[in-house]
Amino acid sequence: MTVSCESCRHFRRKPYEAPHTGCYHLDLMVVKQKESILDEQQTPGDHRKLNLLGDCEHFSARPEKPSLLKRLLGG
């Protein structure tokens, strides 16, 4: 089964800082910070190398986004 990094909950894309696009799984990050105020100093793992064959063992599907109506009603 081939998986895509873009559909994984650990993948984050930060367009304003290209080096910070990648896999934010705790076991695969290069540099991780304990303090939430230091999130910008975290360095994610290179998703291209980690999922080279499309069989990442840490893949976890993103939760489905609620519909616009549910978000407006707060549920």
Secondary structure by P-SEA (a helix, b strand, c coil): cccccccccccccccccccccccccccccccccccccccccccccccccccccccccccccccccccaaaaaacc
